Amino acid sequence: MSYHAEVDHSVCTGYAECARIAPAAFKLNENNQSEPLASSTPDDVLLVAAQECPTNAIRIVSDDGDVVYESA
């Protein structure tokens, strides 16, 4: 099973830590907010990117829909 990221644009402010940590999995869009990309980024790297988000805007979800990581 693998994971994918979801970004809450209501709190993302474009720090780009996620894109620095996992450049194949995230990019900044035209509004300077993170956008998840379809990639084969290892699950542990996605988790680190989510955990390092300064605004806690990233949630990690497994392919079966279970939330693996969501900031408190």
PDB file of N, CA, C, O and CB in Angstrom:
ATOM      1  N   MET A   1       0.841  -1.169   0.000  1.00  0.00           N
ATOM      2  CA  MET A   1       0.000   0.000   0.000  1.00  0.00           C
ATOM      3  C   MET A   1       0.889   1.237   0.000  1.00  0.00           C
ATOM      4  O   MET A   1       1.964   1.244   0.600  1.00  0.00           O
ATOM      5  CB  MET A   1      -0.959  -0.005   1.212  1.00  0.00           C
ATOM      6  N   SER A   2       0.431   2.275  -0.676  1.00  0.00           N
ATOM      7  CA  SER A   2       1.228   3.502  -0.702  1.00  0.00           C
ATOM      8  C   SER A   2       0.383   4.686  -0.247  1.00  0.00           C
ATOM      9  O   SER A   2      -0.833   4.580  -0.081  1.00  0.00           O
ATOM     10  CB  SER A   2       1.794   3.756  -2.116  1.00  0.00           C
ATOM     11  N   TYR A   3       1.052   5.807  -0.053  1.00  0.00           N
ATOM     12  CA  TYR A   3       0.421   7.006   0.472  1.00  0.00           C
ATOM     13  C   TYR A   3       0.355   8.098  -0.590  1.00  0.00           C
ATOM     14  O   TYR A   3       1.099   8.082  -1.571  1.00  0.00           O
ATOM     15  CB  TYR A   3       1.175   7.508   1.699  1.00  0.00           C
ATOM     16  N   HIS A   4      -0.548   9.038  -0.373  1.00  0.00           N
ATOM     17  CA  HIS A   4      -0.568  10.259  -1.172  1.00  0.00           C
ATOM     18  C   HIS A   4      -0.838  11.439  -0.242  1.00  0.00           C
ATOM     19  O   HIS A   4      -1.351  11.272   0.865  1.00  0.00           O
ATOM     20  CB  HIS A   4      -1.643  10.177  -2.306  1.00  0.00           C
ATOM     21  N   ALA A   5      -0.489  12.616  -0.707  1.00  0.00           N
ATOM     22  CA  ALA A   5      -0.631  13.831   0.094  1.00  0.00           C
ATOM     23  C   ALA A   5      -1.839  14.635  -0.361  1.00  0.00           C
ATOM     24  O   ALA A   5      -2.216  14.635  -1.532  1.00  0.00           O
ATOM     25  CB  ALA A   5       0.640  14.689   0.005  1.00  0.00           C
ATOM     26  N   GLU A   6      -2.428  15.315   0.605  1.00  0.00           N
ATOM     27  CA  GLU A   6      -3.480  16.286   0.340  1.00  0.00           C
ATOM     28  C   GLU A   6      -3.068  17.584   1.028  1.00  0.00           C
ATOM     29  O   GLU A   6      -2.542  17.560   2.141  1.00  0.00           O
ATOM     30  CB  GLU A   6      -4.890  15.776   0.846  1.00  0.00           C
ATOM     31  N   VAL A   7      -3.306  18.711   0.373  1.00  0.00           N
ATOM     32  CA  VAL A   7      -2.909  20.013   0.918  1.00  0.00           C
ATOM     33  C   VAL A   7      -4.146  20.861   1.155  1.00  0.00           C
ATOM     34  O   VAL A   7      -4.991  21.008   0.273  1.00  0.00           O
ATOM     35  CB  VAL A   7      -1.925  20.742  -0.037  1.00  0.00           C
ATOM     36  N   ASP A   8      -4.243  21.413   2.345  1.00  0.00           N
ATOM     37  CA  ASP A   8      -5.333  22.315   2.704  1.00  0.00           C
ATOM     38  C   ASP A   8      -4.913  23.733   2.315  1.00  0.00           C
ATOM     39  O   ASP A   8      -4.102  24.360   2.996  1.00  0.00           O
ATOM     40  CB  ASP A   8      -5.677  22.219   4.241  1.00  0.00           C
ATOM     41  N   HIS A   9      -5.471  24.224   1.223  1.00  0.00           N
ATOM     42  CA  HIS A   9      -5.091  25.543   0.725  1.00  0.00           C
ATOM     43  C   HIS A   9      -5.605  26.684   1.596  1.00  0.00           C
ATOM     44  O   HIS A   9      -5.193  27.831   1.423  1.00  0.00           O
ATOM     45  CB  HIS A   9      -5.599  25.718  -0.676  1.00  0.00           C
ATOM     46  N   SER A  10      -6.494  26.380   2.522  1.00  0.00           N
ATOM     47  CA  SER A  10      -6.954  27.447   3.412  1.00  0.00           C
ATOM     48  C   SER A  10      -5.902  27.804   4.458  1.00  0.00           C
ATOM     49  O   SER A  10      -6.005  28.848   5.102  1.00  0.00           O
ATOM     50  CB  SER A  10      -8.251  27.034   4.101  1.00  0.00           C
ATOM     51  N   VAL A  11      -4.885  26.946   4.638  1.00  0.00           N
ATOM     52  CA  VAL A  11      -3.815  27.240   5.593  1.00  0.00           C
ATOM     53  C   VAL A  11      -2.416  27.258   4.975  1.00  0.00           C
ATOM     54  O   VAL A  11      -1.484  27.759   5.605  1.00  0.00           O
ATOM     55  CB  VAL A  11      -3.847  26.232   6.698  1.00  0.00           C
ATOM     56  N   CYS A  12      -2.243  26.734   3.776  1.00  0.00           N
ATOM     57  CA  CYS A  12      -0.929  26.725   3.124  1.00  0.00           C
ATOM     58  C   CYS A  12      -0.540  28.151   2.739  1.00  0.00           C
ATOM     59  O   CYS A  12      -1.305  28.872   2.098  1.00  0.00           O
ATOM     60  CB  CYS A  12      -0.936  25.802   1.868  1.00  0.00           C
ATOM     61  N   THR A  13       0.665  28.536   3.145  1.00  0.00           N
ATOM     62  CA  THR A  13       1.145  29.891   2.845  1.00  0.00           C
ATOM     63  C   THR A  13       2.386  29.895   1.953  1.00  0.00           C
ATOM     64  O   THR A  13       2.992  30.947   1.748  1.00  0.00           O
ATOM     65  CB  THR A  13       1.451  30.626   4.135  1.00  0.00           C
ATOM     66  N   GLY A  14       2.766  28.749   1.427  1.00  0.00           N
ATOM     67  CA  GLY A  14       3.848  28.694   0.458  1.00  0.00           C
ATOM     68  C   GLY A  14       5.250  28.716   1.008  1.00  0.00           C
ATOM     69  O   GLY A  14       6.159  29.202   0.335  1.00  0.00           O
ATOM     70  N   TYR A  15       5.460  28.211   2.200  1.00  0.00           N
ATOM     71  CA  TYR A  15       6.824  28.110   2.731  1.00  0.00           C
ATOM     72  C   TYR A  15       7.699  27.204   1.870  1.00  0.00           C
ATOM     73  O   TYR A  15       8.912  27.400   1.806  1.00  0.00           O
ATOM     74  CB  TYR A  15       6.796  27.587   4.167  1.00  0.00           C
ATOM     75  N   ALA A  16       7.101  26.221   1.212  1.00  0.00           N
ATOM     76  CA  ALA A  16       7.765  25.307   0.275  1.00  0.00           C
ATOM     77  C   ALA A  16       8.701  24.304   0.943  1.00  0.00           C
ATOM     78  O   ALA A  16       9.557  23.723   0.276  1.00  0.00           O
ATOM     79  CB  ALA A  16       8.541  26.100  -0.729  1.00  0.00           C
ATOM     80  N   GLU A  17       8.551  24.093   2.243  1.00  0.00           N
ATOM     81  CA  GLU A  17       9.355  23.054   2.902  1.00  0.00           C
ATOM     82  C   GLU A  17       9.059  21.691   2.284  1.00  0.00           C
ATOM     83  O   GLU A  17       9.968  20.880   2.111  1.00  0.00           O
ATOM     84  CB  GLU A  17       9.073  23.024   4.428  1.00  0.00           C
ATOM     85  N   CYS A  18       7.810  21.438   1.954  1.00  0.00           N
ATOM     86  CA  CYS A  18       7.441  20.153   1.360  1.00  0.00           C
ATOM     87  C   CYS A  18       8.152  19.946   0.020  1.00  0.00           C
ATOM     88  O   CYS A  18       8.646  18.854  -0.261  1.00  0.00           O
ATOM     89  CB  CYS A  18       5.915  20.070   1.171  1.00  0.00           C
ATOM     90  N   ALA A  19       8.202  20.986  -0.795  1.00  0.00           N
ATOM     91  CA  ALA A  19       8.872  20.886  -2.094  1.00  0.00           C
ATOM     92  C   ALA A  19      10.379  20.743  -1.941  1.00  0.00           C
ATOM     93  O   ALA A  19      11.030  20.118  -2.779  1.00  0.00           O
ATOM     94  CB  ALA A  19       8.555  22.106  -2.947  1.00  0.00           C
ATOM     95  N   ARG A  20      10.941  21.314  -0.880  1.00  0.00           N
ATOM     96  CA  ARG A  20      12.366  21.161  -0.620  1.00  0.00           C
ATOM     97  C   ARG A  20      12.680  19.725  -0.187  1.00  0.00           C
ATOM     98  O   ARG A  20      13.678  19.144  -0.614  1.00  0.00           O
ATOM     99  CB  ARG A  20      12.828  22.161   0.459  1.00  0.00           C
ATOM    100  N   ILE A  21      11.825  19.167   0.658  1.00  0.00           N
ATOM    101  CA  ILE A  21      12.042  17.821   1.174  1.00  0.00           C
ATOM    102  C   ILE A  21      11.691  16.755   0.142  1.00  0.00           C
ATOM    103  O   ILE A  21      12.402  15.759   0.009  1.00  0.00           O
ATOM    104  CB  ILE A  21      11.227  17.608   2.434  1.00  0.00           C
ATOM    105  N   ALA A  22      10.602  16.961  -0.583  1.00  0.00           N
ATOM    106  CA  ALA A  22      10.119  15.967  -1.551  1.00  0.00           C
ATOM    107  C   ALA A  22       9.778  16.656  -2.872  1.00  0.00           C
ATOM    108  O   ALA A  22       8.601  16.804  -3.200  1.00  0.00           O
ATOM    109  CB  ALA A  22       8.875  15.211  -0.995  1.00  0.00           C
ATOM    110  N   PRO A  23      10.797  17.081  -3.641  1.00  0.00           N
ATOM    111  CA  PRO A  23      10.543  17.863  -4.853  1.00  0.00           C
ATOM    112  C   PRO A  23       9.771  17.104  -5.940  1.00  0.00           C
ATOM    113  O   PRO A  23       9.138  17.732  -6.789  1.00  0.00           O
ATOM    114  CB  PRO A  23      11.848  18.333  -5.417  1.00  0.00           C
ATOM    115  N   ALA A  24       9.810  15.795  -5.928  1.00  0.00           N
ATOM    116  CA  ALA A  24       9.040  15.037  -6.910  1.00  0.00           C
ATOM    117  C   ALA A  24       7.574  14.904  -6.501  1.00  0.00           C
ATOM    118  O   ALA A  24       6.740  14.490  -7.306  1.00  0.00           O
ATOM    119  CB  ALA A  24       9.652  13.656  -7.100  1.00  0.00           C
ATOM    120  N   ALA A  25       7.257  15.253  -5.254  1.00  0.00           N
ATOM    121  CA  ALA A  25       5.900  15.061  -4.743  1.00  0.00           C
ATOM    122  C   ALA A  25       5.112  16.358  -4.582  1.00  0.00           C
ATOM    123  O   ALA A  25       3.885  16.325  -4.477  1.00  0.00           O
ATOM    124  CB  ALA A  25       5.960  14.358  -3.427  1.00  0.00           C
ATOM    125  N   PHE A  26       5.812  17.515  -4.560  1.00  0.00           N
ATOM    126  CA  PHE A  26       5.139  18.796  -4.342  1.00  0.00           C
ATOM    127  C   PHE A  26       5.736  19.877  -5.236  1.00  0.00           C
ATOM    128  O   PHE A  26       6.926  19.862  -5.551  1.00  0.00           O
ATOM    129  CB  PHE A  26       5.240  19.214  -2.865  1.00  0.00           C
ATOM    130  N   LYS A  27       4.877  20.819  -5.638  1.00  0.00           N
ATOM    131  CA  LYS A  27       5.332  22.023  -6.334  1.00  0.00           C
ATOM    132  C   LYS A  27       4.456  23.175  -5.869  1.00  0.00           C
ATOM    133  O   LYS A  27       3.359  22.962  -5.352  1.00  0.00           O
ATOM    134  CB  LYS A  27       5.272  21.853  -7.900  1.00  0.00           C
ATOM    135  N   LEU A  28       4.938  24.382  -6.052  1.00  0.00           N
ATOM    136  CA  LEU A  28       4.127  25.547  -5.742  1.00  0.00           C
ATOM    137  C   LEU A  28       3.319  25.928  -6.969  1.00  0.00           C
ATOM    138  O   LEU A  28       3.839  25.932  -8.085  1.00  0.00           O
ATOM    139  CB  LEU A  28       5.006  26.728  -5.270  1.00  0.00           C
ATOM    140  N   ASN A  29       2.042  26.250  -6.765  1.00  0.00           N
ATOM    141  CA  ASN A  29       1.174  26.633  -7.880  1.00  0.00           C
ATOM    142  C   ASN A  29       1.251  28.140  -8.122  1.00  0.00           C
ATOM    143  O   ASN A  29       2.074  28.830  -7.520  1.00  0.00           O
ATOM    144  CB  ASN A  29      -0.285  26.207  -7.603  1.00  0.00           C
ATOM    145  N   GLU A  30       0.400  28.639  -8.994  1.00  0.00           N
ATOM    146  CA  GLU A  30       0.418  30.054  -9.364  1.00  0.00           C
ATOM    147  C   GLU A  30       0.030  30.973  -8.198  1.00  0.00           C
ATOM    148  O   GLU A  30       0.288  32.175  -8.240  1.00  0.00           O
ATOM    149  CB  GLU A  30      -0.522  30.290 -10.533  1.00  0.00           C
ATOM    150  N   ASN A  31      -0.592  30.400  -7.158  1.00  0.00           N
ATOM    151  CA  ASN A  31      -0.943  31.168  -5.963  1.00  0.00           C
ATOM    152  C   ASN A  31       0.110  31.026  -4.863  1.00  0.00           C
ATOM    153  O   ASN A  31      -0.110  31.428  -3.721  1.00  0.00           O
ATOM    154  CB  ASN A  31      -2.301  30.722  -5.436  1.00  0.00           C
ATOM    155  N   ASN A  32       1.253  30.451  -5.227  1.00  0.00           N
ATOM    156  CA  ASN A  32       2.352  30.219  -4.294  1.00  0.00           C
ATOM    157  C   ASN A  32       1.932  29.307  -3.141  1.00  0.00           C
ATOM    158  O   ASN A  32       2.338  29.498  -1.995  1.00  0.00           O
ATOM    159  CB  ASN A  32       2.863  31.547  -3.746  1.00  0.00           C
ATOM    160  N   GLN A  33       1.112  28.316  -3.472  1.00  0.00           N
ATOM    161  CA  GLN A  33       0.699  27.304  -2.501  1.00  0.00           C
ATOM    162  C   GLN A  33       1.128  25.937  -3.013  1.00  0.00           C
ATOM    163  O   GLN A  33       1.274  25.726  -4.217  1.00  0.00           O
ATOM    164  CB  GLN A  33      -0.844  27.348  -2.256  1.00  0.00           C
ATOM    165  N   SER A  34       1.326  25.019  -2.086  1.00  0.00           N
ATOM    166  CA  SER A  34       1.777  23.686  -2.437  1.00  0.00           C
ATOM    167  C   SER A  34       0.695  22.899  -3.164  1.00  0.00           C
ATOM    168  O   SER A  34      -0.486  22.970  -2.823  1.00  0.00           O
ATOM    169  CB  SER A  34       2.215  22.942  -1.195  1.00  0.00           C
ATOM    170  N   GLU A  35       1.121  22.155  -4.161  1.00  0.00           N
ATOM    171  CA  GLU A  35       0.246  21.231  -4.888  1.00  0.00           C
ATOM    172  C   GLU A  35       0.913  19.862  -4.871  1.00  0.00           C
ATOM    173  O   GLU A  35       2.075  19.737  -5.259  1.00  0.00           O
ATOM    174  CB  GLU A  35      -0.023  21.722  -6.366  1.00  0.00           C
ATOM    175  N   PRO A  36       0.192  18.833  -4.427  1.00  0.00           N
ATOM    176  CA  PRO A  36       0.780  17.501  -4.479  1.00  0.00           C
ATOM    177  C   PRO A  36       0.843  17.012  -5.927  1.00  0.00           C
ATOM    178  O   PRO A  36      -0.039  17.304  -6.734  1.00  0.00           O
ATOM    179  CB  PRO A  36      -0.029  16.515  -3.608  1.00  0.00           C
ATOM    180  N   LEU A  37       1.885  16.275  -6.231  1.00  0.00           N
ATOM    181  CA  LEU A  37       2.073  15.700  -7.558  1.00  0.00           C
ATOM    182  C   LEU A  37       1.994  14.183  -7.464  1.00  0.00           C
ATOM    183  O   LEU A  37       2.355  13.597  -6.444  1.00  0.00           O
ATOM    184  CB  LEU A  37       3.427  16.142  -8.170  1.00  0.00           C
ATOM    185  N   ALA A  38       1.526  13.558  -8.519  1.00  0.00           N
ATOM    186  CA  ALA A  38       1.566  12.096  -8.569  1.00  0.00           C
ATOM    187  C   ALA A  38       3.025  11.701  -8.744  1.00  0.00           C
ATOM    188  O   ALA A  38       3.674  12.099  -9.712  1.00  0.00           O
ATOM    189  CB  ALA A  38       0.662  11.518  -9.738  1.00  0.00           C
ATOM    190  N   SER A  39       3.532  10.925  -7.811  1.00  0.00           N
ATOM    191  CA  SER A  39       4.937  10.538  -7.883  1.00  0.00           C
ATOM    192  C   SER A  39       5.141   9.217  -7.160  1.00  0.00           C
ATOM    193  O   SER A  39       4.242   8.701  -6.496  1.00  0.00           O
ATOM    194  CB  SER A  39       5.842  11.633  -7.279  1.00  0.00           C
ATOM    195  N   SER A  40       6.313   8.700  -7.303  1.00  0.00           N
ATOM    196  CA  SER A  40       6.674   7.474  -6.594  1.00  0.00           C
ATOM    197  C   SER A  40       7.574   7.801  -5.400  1.00  0.00           C
ATOM    198  O   SER A  40       8.445   7.013  -5.031  1.00  0.00           O
ATOM    199  CB  SER A  40       7.382   6.480  -7.549  1.00  0.00           C
ATOM    200  N   THR A  41       7.353   8.956  -4.811  1.00  0.00           N
ATOM    201  CA  THR A  41       8.121   9.360  -3.635  1.00  0.00           C
ATOM    202  C   THR A  41       7.874   8.360  -2.510  1.00  0.00           C
ATOM    203  O   THR A  41       6.725   8.006  -2.242  1.00  0.00           O
ATOM    204  CB  THR A  41       7.739  10.803  -3.186  1.00  0.00           C
ATOM    205  N   PRO A  42       8.922   7.906  -1.856  1.00  0.00           N
ATOM    206  CA  PRO A  42       8.743   6.948  -0.760  1.00  0.00           C
ATOM    207  C   PRO A  42       7.815   7.499   0.332  1.00  0.00           C
ATOM    208  O   PRO A  42       7.823   8.693   0.631  1.00  0.00           O
ATOM    209  CB  PRO A  42      10.106   6.585  -0.152  1.00  0.00           C
ATOM    210  N   ASP A  43       7.026   6.609   0.911  1.00  0.00           N
ATOM    211  CA  ASP A  43       6.061   6.996   1.929  1.00  0.00           C
ATOM    212  C   ASP A  43       6.715   7.730   3.097  1.00  0.00           C
ATOM    213  O   ASP A  43       6.152   8.696   3.613  1.00  0.00           O
ATOM    214  CB  ASP A  43       5.331   5.775   2.436  1.00  0.00           C
ATOM    215  N   ASP A  44       7.881   7.287   3.513  1.00  0.00           N
ATOM    216  CA  ASP A  44       8.533   7.929   4.660  1.00  0.00           C
ATOM    217  C   ASP A  44       8.932   9.363   4.339  1.00  0.00           C
ATOM    218  O   ASP A  44       8.934  10.212   5.231  1.00  0.00           O
ATOM    219  CB  ASP A  44       9.765   7.130   5.090  1.00  0.00           C
ATOM    220  N   VAL A  45       9.269   9.649   3.089  1.00  0.00           N
ATOM    221  CA  VAL A  45       9.627  11.015   2.692  1.00  0.00           C
ATOM    222  C   VAL A  45       8.372  11.895   2.681  1.00  0.00           C
ATOM    223  O   VAL A  45       8.432  13.055   3.087  1.00  0.00           O
ATOM    224  CB  VAL A  45      10.314  11.022   1.290  1.00  0.00           C
ATOM    225  N   LEU A  46       7.246  11.360   2.224  1.00  0.00           N
ATOM    226  CA  LEU A  46       5.992  12.116   2.277  1.00  0.00           C
ATOM    227  C   LEU A  46       5.628  12.464   3.722  1.00  0.00           C
ATOM    228  O   LEU A  46       5.188  13.577   4.010  1.00  0.00           O
ATOM    229  CB  LEU A  46       4.851  11.313   1.620  1.00  0.00           C
ATOM    230  N   LEU A  47       5.813  11.516   4.609  1.00  0.00           N
ATOM    231  CA  LEU A  47       5.514  11.763   6.024  1.00  0.00           C
ATOM    232  C   LEU A  47       6.395  12.868   6.598  1.00  0.00           C
ATOM    233  O   LEU A  47       5.902  13.735   7.320  1.00  0.00           O
ATOM    234  CB  LEU A  47       5.698  10.479   6.837  1.00  0.00           C
ATOM    235  N   VAL A  48       7.673  12.852   6.292  1.00  0.00           N
ATOM    236  CA  VAL A  48       8.578  13.893   6.775  1.00  0.00           C
ATOM    237  C   VAL A  48       8.152  15.250   6.216  1.00  0.00           C
ATOM    238  O   VAL A  48       8.134  16.237   6.951  1.00  0.00           O
ATOM    239  CB  VAL A  48      10.042  13.576   6.377  1.00  0.00           C
ATOM    240  N   ALA A  49       7.813  15.311   4.945  1.00  0.00           N
ATOM    241  CA  ALA A  49       7.378  16.575   4.333  1.00  0.00           C
ATOM    242  C   ALA A  49       6.144  17.113   5.045  1.00  0.00           C
ATOM    243  O   ALA A  49       6.057  18.312   5.309  1.00  0.00           O
ATOM    244  CB  ALA A  49       7.082  16.382   2.829  1.00  0.00           C
ATOM    245  N   ALA A  50       5.201  16.250   5.355  1.00  0.00           N
ATOM    246  CA  ALA A  50       3.989  16.674   6.060  1.00  0.00           C
ATOM    247  C   ALA A  50       4.319  17.142   7.474  1.00  0.00           C
ATOM    248  O   ALA A  50       3.800  18.161   7.929  1.00  0.00           O
ATOM    249  CB  ALA A  50       2.965  15.529   6.107  1.00  0.00           C
ATOM    250  N   GLN A  51       5.161  16.414   8.153  1.00  0.00           N
ATOM    251  CA  GLN A  51       5.517  16.758   9.534  1.00  0.00           C
ATOM    252  C   GLN A  51       6.297  18.066   9.615  1.00  0.00           C
ATOM    253  O   GLN A  51       6.218  18.763  10.627  1.00  0.00           O
ATOM    254  CB  GLN A  51       6.334  15.635  10.159  1.00  0.00           C
ATOM    255  N   GLU A  52       7.036  18.408   8.588  1.00  0.00           N
ATOM    256  CA  GLU A  52       7.851  19.626   8.590  1.00  0.00           C
ATOM    257  C   GLU A  52       7.109  20.851   8.060  1.00  0.00           C
ATOM    258  O   GLU A  52       7.670  21.947   8.049  1.00  0.00           O
ATOM    259  CB  GLU A  52       9.093  19.405   7.769  1.00  0.00           C
ATOM    260  N   CYS A  53       5.876  20.692   7.627  1.00  0.00           N
ATOM    261  CA  CYS A  53       5.102  21.832   7.115  1.00  0.00           C
ATOM    262  C   CYS A  53       4.862  22.823   8.252  1.00  0.00           C
ATOM    263  O   CYS A  53       4.250  22.462   9.258  1.00  0.00           O
ATOM    264  CB  CYS A  53       3.740  21.359   6.498  1.00  0.00           C
ATOM    265  N   PRO A  54       5.333  24.072   8.114  1.00  0.00           N
ATOM    266  CA  PRO A  54       5.188  25.058   9.182  1.00  0.00           C
ATOM    267  C   PRO A  54       3.734  25.423   9.492  1.00  0.00           C
ATOM    268  O   PRO A  54       3.439  25.855  10.606  1.00  0.00           O
ATOM    269  CB  PRO A  54       5.940  26.299   8.818  1.00  0.00           C
ATOM    270  N   THR A  55       2.833  25.259   8.542  1.00  0.00           N
ATOM    271  CA  THR A  55       1.435  25.626   8.764  1.00  0.00           C
ATOM    272  C   THR A  55       0.532  24.406   8.935  1.00  0.00           C
ATOM    273  O   THR A  55      -0.688  24.543   9.029  1.00  0.00           O
ATOM    274  CB  THR A  55       0.934  26.473   7.609  1.00  0.00           C
ATOM    275  N   ASN A  56       1.125  23.216   8.974  1.00  0.00           N
ATOM    276  CA  ASN A  56       0.360  21.973   9.149  1.00  0.00           C
ATOM    277  C   ASN A  56      -0.737  21.813   8.099  1.00  0.00           C
ATOM    278  O   ASN A  56      -1.858  21.416   8.416  1.00  0.00           O
ATOM    279  CB  ASN A  56      -0.258  21.933  10.540  1.00  0.00           C
ATOM    280  N   ALA A  57      -0.405  22.123   6.855  1.00  0.00           N
ATOM    281  CA  ALA A  57      -1.378  22.096   5.773  1.00  0.00           C
ATOM    282  C   ALA A  57      -1.455  20.754   5.051  1.00  0.00           C
ATOM    283  O   ALA A  57      -2.321  20.572   4.195  1.00  0.00           O
ATOM    284  CB  ALA A  57      -1.053  23.166   4.789  1.00  0.00           C
ATOM    285  N   ILE A  58      -0.579  19.816   5.373  1.00  0.00           N
ATOM    286  CA  ILE A  58      -0.494  18.566   4.612  1.00  0.00           C
ATOM    287  C   ILE A  58      -1.038  17.400   5.413  1.00  0.00           C
ATOM    288  O   ILE A  58      -0.723  17.223   6.590  1.00  0.00           O
ATOM    289  CB  ILE A  58       0.948  18.286   4.199  1.00  0.00           C
ATOM    290  N   ARG A  59      -1.851  16.620   4.752  1.00  0.00           N
ATOM    291  CA  ARG A  59      -2.381  15.379   5.323  1.00  0.00           C
ATOM    292  C   ARG A  59      -1.921  14.235   4.430  1.00  0.00           C
ATOM    293  O   ARG A  59      -1.915  14.364   3.206  1.00  0.00           O
ATOM    294  CB  ARG A  59      -3.958  15.416   5.444  1.00  0.00           C
ATOM    295  N   ILE A  60      -1.540  13.122   5.034  1.00  0.00           N
ATOM    296  CA  ILE A  60      -1.111  11.950   4.292  1.00  0.00           C
ATOM    297  C   ILE A  60      -2.189  10.874   4.433  1.00  0.00           C
ATOM    298  O   ILE A  60      -2.640  10.560   5.534  1.00  0.00           O
ATOM    299  CB  ILE A  60       0.276  11.435   4.800  1.00  0.00           C
ATOM    300  N   VAL A  61      -2.585  10.322   3.288  1.00  0.00           N
ATOM    301  CA  VAL A  61      -3.671   9.344   3.239  1.00  0.00           C
ATOM    302  C   VAL A  61      -3.181   8.108   2.498  1.00  0.00           C
ATOM    303  O   VAL A  61      -2.477   8.208   1.493  1.00  0.00           O
ATOM    304  CB  VAL A  61      -4.941   9.939   2.550  1.00  0.00           C
ATOM    305  N   SER A  62      -3.566   6.932   3.011  1.00  0.00           N
ATOM    306  CA  SER A  62      -3.201   5.687   2.327  1.00  0.00           C
ATOM    307  C   SER A  62      -4.140   5.472   1.144  1.00  0.00           C
ATOM    308  O   SER A  62      -5.194   6.101   1.058  1.00  0.00           O
ATOM    309  CB  SER A  62      -3.259   4.470   3.304  1.00  0.00           C
ATOM    310  N   ASP A  63      -3.756   4.595   0.247  1.00  0.00           N
ATOM    311  CA  ASP A  63      -4.570   4.332  -0.933  1.00  0.00           C
ATOM    312  C   ASP A  63      -5.960   3.800  -0.599  1.00  0.00           C
ATOM    313  O   ASP A  63      -6.888   3.936  -1.397  1.00  0.00           O
ATOM    314  CB  ASP A  63      -3.865   3.355  -1.823  1.00  0.00           C
ATOM    315  N   ASP A  64      -6.105   3.195   0.577  1.00  0.00           N
ATOM    316  CA  ASP A  64      -7.432   2.703   0.961  1.00  0.00           C
ATOM    317  C   ASP A  64      -8.259   3.755   1.709  1.00  0.00           C
ATOM    318  O   ASP A  64      -9.351   3.455   2.192  1.00  0.00           O
ATOM    319  CB  ASP A  64      -7.290   1.462   1.826  1.00  0.00           C
ATOM    320  N   GLY A  65      -7.742   4.992   1.808  1.00  0.00           N
ATOM    321  CA  GLY A  65      -8.493   6.099   2.378  1.00  0.00           C
ATOM    322  C   GLY A  65      -8.248   6.379   3.842  1.00  0.00           C
ATOM    323  O   GLY A  65      -8.808   7.336   4.377  1.00  0.00           O
ATOM    324  N   ASP A  66      -7.431   5.580   4.515  1.00  0.00           N
ATOM    325  CA  ASP A  66      -7.122   5.830   5.921  1.00  0.00           C
ATOM    326  C   ASP A  66      -6.162   7.002   6.054  1.00  0.00           C
ATOM    327  O   ASP A  66      -5.177   7.086   5.320  1.00  0.00           O
ATOM    328  CB  ASP A  66      -6.525   4.575   6.576  1.00  0.00           C
ATOM    329  N   VAL A  67      -6.442   7.906   6.984  1.00  0.00           N
ATOM    330  CA  VAL A  67      -5.540   9.025   7.252  1.00  0.00           C
ATOM    331  C   VAL A  67      -4.359   8.484   8.045  1.00  0.00           C
ATOM    332  O   VAL A  67      -4.524   7.947   9.140  1.00  0.00           O
ATOM    333  CB  VAL A  67      -6.267  10.186   8.031  1.00  0.00           C
ATOM    334  N   VAL A  68      -3.171   8.630   7.480  1.00  0.00           N
ATOM    335  CA  VAL A  68      -1.942   8.156   8.086  1.00  0.00           C
ATOM    336  C   VAL A  68      -1.311   9.244   8.946  1.00  0.00           C
ATOM    337  O   VAL A  68      -0.758   8.961  10.009  1.00  0.00           O
ATOM    338  CB  VAL A  68      -0.964   7.692   7.013  1.00  0.00           C
ATOM    339  N   TYR A  69      -1.398  10.497   8.480  1.00  0.00           N
ATOM    340  CA  TYR A  69      -0.864  11.631   9.236  1.00  0.00           C
ATOM    341  C   TYR A  69      -1.725  12.847   9.008  1.00  0.00           C
ATOM    342  O   TYR A  69      -2.072  13.188   7.877  1.00  0.00           O
ATOM    343  CB  TYR A  69       0.590  11.927   8.841  1.00  0.00           C
ATOM    344  N   GLU A  70      -2.062  13.492  10.099  1.00  0.00           N
ATOM    345  CA  GLU A  70      -2.743  14.774  10.060  1.00  0.00           C
ATOM    346  C   GLU A  70      -2.281  15.532  11.291  1.00  0.00           C
ATOM    347  O   GLU A  70      -2.324  14.995  12.398  1.00  0.00           O
ATOM    348  CB  GLU A  70      -4.317  14.615  10.018  1.00  0.00           C
ATOM    349  N   SER A  71      -1.846  16.754  11.118  1.00  0.00           N
ATOM    350  CA  SER A  71      -1.308  17.492  12.250  1.00  0.00           C
ATOM    351  C   SER A  71      -2.413  17.753  13.274  1.00  0.00           C
ATOM    352  O   SER A  71      -3.599  17.812  12.951  1.00  0.00           O
ATOM    353  CB  SER A  71      -0.674  18.821  11.782  1.00  0.00           C
ATOM    354  N   ALA A  72      -1.981  17.901  14.489  1.00  0.00           N
ATOM    355  CA  ALA A  72      -2.944  18.126  15.588  1.00  0.00           C
ATOM    356  C   ALA A  72      -3.393  19.549  15.652  1.00  0.00           C
ATOM    357  O   ALA A  72      -4.198  19.905  16.513  1.00  0.00           O
ATOM    358  CB  ALA A  72      -2.345  17.735  16.919  1.00  0.00           C
TER     359      ALA A  72
END
